[in-house]
């Protein structure tokens, strides 16, 4: 059994094909799905998916690229959704050119961390070119008790260890399979399997066998196999350990029998 800890099943072009997509994933052993949000207008679709299918778990949040969509109404809505969700995400910092001002991103990130702490929920973190500020904020906000996952981690082994020290797992996605991958391969090689989670980030960043295609949860198997190859262990061991990791992070112990 595998758990896709980050897949955007609310992606609208998926909608007419969703039963087929989930059947294909199930046939590959991918049996549970964490669906993060990116902005308030997407949250109702995510919640509807989780209500309709017990295999799907919602994790709404405001992505840093949409930081300007955070307001009092969004905060109230997110707090209201807490009883139905397993995490808050994806949230974080993104300092690529064209993103909202850094100060606004940081304020929105802190606000959502505060909600997560008060609710006892883990967080799914997106971070690009902002690790210094991210690590500082995580330390200042004292989020170790709730923890979470560093989504599609792109940092170094040293940064991965800093994140782990703050209570986070490291999300391994399609780039680890790419022929030019360096950092993701080193992270998988150096970081214990006990600290890793697997994700597709579908419909984005498909693994090497499917480059150029729309990514799907079924492709998580290719990521698991690559992690097994890098570590020199059986794919079944990777599946077993990362699934237990996901159950622990997202408190899925009582709802994830195969």
TAZI-V759100 format. One record per residue. N is the residue number from 1. RES is the residue in one small letter. PHI is phi in whole degrees, 0 to 359 (* if undefined). OMEGA is omega in radians with two decimals (none if undefined). Layout:
BEGIN
<<N:RES:PHI:OMEGA> <N:RES:PHI:OMEGA>>
END
This chain:
BEGIN
<<1:x:*:3.08> <2:x:235:3.04> <3:x:241:3.04> <4:x:276:-3.00> <5:x:275:3.10> <6:x:198:3.10> <7:x:215:-3.05> <8:x:268:-3.12> <9:x:292:3.07> <10:x:277:3.05> <11:x:305:-2.94> <12:x:303:3.10> <13:x:298:3.06> <14:x:288:-2.91> <15:x:309:-3.11> <16:x:291:-3.10> <17:x:256:-2.99> <18:x:302:3.09> <19:x:302:3.11> <20:x:294:3.14> <21:x:298:-3.13> <22:x:289:3.07> <23:x:295:3.10> <24:x:299:3.12> <25:x:296:3.14> <26:x:300:3.12> <27:x:296:3.11> <28:x:266:3.13> <29:x:94:3.08> <30:x:270:-2.90> <31:x:244:3.11> <32:x:222:-2.98> <33:x:217:3.01> <34:x:263:-3.08> <35:x:249:3.13> <36:x:279:3.05> <37:x:254:3.07> <38:x:233:3.11> <39:x:196:-2.96> <40:x:306:-3.10> <41:x:293:-3.14> <42:x:269:-2.97> <43:x:295:-3.09> <44:x:295:3.08> <45:x:297:-3.13> <46:x:295:3.13> <47:x:298:3.12> <48:x:299:3.10> <49:x:297:-3.10> <50:x:291:3.10> <51:x:290:-3.05> <52:x:276:-3.03> <53:x:218:-3.07> <54:x:291:3.09> <55:x:277:-3.03> <56:x:253:-3.11> <57:x:235:-3.04> <58:x:268:3.09> <59:x:217:-3.08> <60:x:287:3.10> <61:x:188:3.09> <62:x:245:3.10> <63:x:297:-3.13> <64:x:303:3.12> <65:x:291:3.11> <66:x:248:-3.08> <67:x:302:-3.13> <68:x:286:3.09> <69:x:262:3.08> <70:x:274:3.09> <71:x:207:-3.09> <72:x:299:3.14> <73:x:293:3.11> <74:x:295:3.12> <75:x:298:3.13> <76:x:297:-3.14> <77:x:297:-3.12> <78:x:295:3.11> <79:x:298:-3.13> <80:x:292:-3.10> <81:x:278:-3.03> <82:x:313:-3.10> <83:x:296:-3.06> <84:x:253:-3.01> <85:x:239:-3.12> <86:x:252:-3.13> <87:x:193:2.99> <88:x:247:-3.08> <89:x:180:-0.04> <90:x:266:-3.08> <91:x:233:3.09> <92:x:147:-3.09> <93:x:225:3.10> <94:x:216:-3.05> <95:x:259:3.02> <96:x:296:3.12> <97:x:301:3.10> <98:x:94:3.11> <99:x:280:3.10> <100:x:303:-3.13> <101:x:306:-3.09> <102:x:301:-3.12> <103:x:297:3.11> <104:x:293:3.10> <105:x:304:-3.10> <106:x:295:3.14> <107:x:294:3.13> <108:x:292:3.08> <109:x:299:3.14> <110:x:298:-3.13> <111:x:299:-3.12> <112:x:284:3.03> <113:x:298:3.14> <114:x:296:3.09> <115:x:296:3.14> <116:x:300:3.14> <117:x:296:-3.11> <118:x:293:3.14> <119:x:267:-3.08> <120:x:69:-3.12> <121:x:252:3.03> <122:x:288:3.12> <123:x:236:3.06> <124:x:254:-2.96> <125:x:250:3.00> <126:x:259:3.11> <127:x:214:3.02> <128:x:227:3.06> <129:x:55:-3.07> <130:x:216:-2.99> <131:x:295:-3.13> <132:x:298:3.12> <133:x:292:-3.14> <134:x:300:-3.12> <135:x:297:3.11> <136:x:297:-3.12> <137:x:294:3.12> <138:x:300:3.10> <139:x:291:-3.11> <140:x:295:-3.10> <141:x:275:3.05> <142:x:52:-3.05> <143:x:259:-3.07> <144:x:304:-3.08> <145:x:293:3.12> <146:x:270:3.10> <147:x:60:-3.10> <148:x:148:-3.07> <149:x:221:2.99> <150:x:272:-3.01> <151:x:293:3.08> <152:x:43:-2.99> <153:x:303:-3.09> <154:x:239:-3.07> <155:x:271:-3.12> <156:x:276:3.06> <157:x:299:-3.12> <158:x:296:3.11> <159:x:292:3.09> <160:x:303:3.14> <161:x:294:3.08> <162:x:296:3.12> <163:x:293:3.12> <164:x:299:3.13> <165:x:296:3.12> <166:x:264:3.02> <167:x:98:-3.04> <168:x:251:2.94> <169:x:272:-3.10> <170:x:250:-3.12> <171:x:277:-3.14> <172:x:253:-3.05> <173:x:237:-3.04> <174:x:308:-3.11> <175:x:305:3.13> <176:x:296:-3.12> <177:x:269:-3.03> <178:x:292:-3.05> <179:x:296:-3.14> <180:x:262:-3.09> <181:x:293:3.08> <182:x:236:-3.10> <183:x:300:-3.12> <184:x:299:3.13> <185:x:294:3.14> <186:x:296:3.12> <187:x:298:3.13> <188:x:298:-3.12> <189:x:293:-2.99> <190:x:267:-3.06> <191:x:264:-3.13> <192:x:301:3.10> <193:x:302:3.13> <194:x:297:-3.10> <195:x:251:-3.06> <196:x:250:2.95> <197:x:235:3.13> <198:x:250:-3.14> <199:x:207:3.05> <200:x:259:-2.96> <201:x:58:3.14> <202:x:301:0.27> <203:x:269:-3.06> <204:x:263:3.06> <205:x:35:3.11> <206:x:294:3.11> <207:x:290:-3.01> <208:x:311:-3.11> <209:x:295:-3.04> <210:x:234:3.12> <211:x:304:-3.12> <212:x:91:3.10> <213:x:260:2.97> <214:x:284:-3.07> <215:x:289:3.14> <216:x:220:3.12> <217:x:303:3.13> <218:x:302:-3.09> <219:x:284:3.08> <220:x:301:3.13> <221:x:300:3.14> <222:x:294:3.10> <223:x:290:3.11> <224:x:299:3.14> <225:x:295:3.12> <226:x:293:3.09> <227:x:300:3.12> <228:x:298:3.13> <229:x:298:-3.12> <230:x:298:-3.08> <231:x:273:3.14> <232:x:70:3.14> <233:x:231:-3.14> <234:x:285:3.10> <235:x:300:3.11> <236:x:296:3.09> <237:x:292:3.09> <238:x:300:3.14> <239:x:299:-3.09> <240:x:297:-3.07> <241:x:289:-3.10> <242:x:292:3.08> <243:x:293:3.08> <244:x:297:3.08> <245:x:301:-3.12> <246:x:295:3.10> <247:x:301:-3.12> <248:x:291:-3.11> <249:x:298:-3.02> <250:x:260:3.10> <251:x:54:-3.11> <252:x:255:-3.01> <253:x:305:-3.02> <254:x:264:-3.07> <255:x:221:-3.06> <256:x:226:2.99> <257:x:288:-3.05> <258:x:295:none>>
END
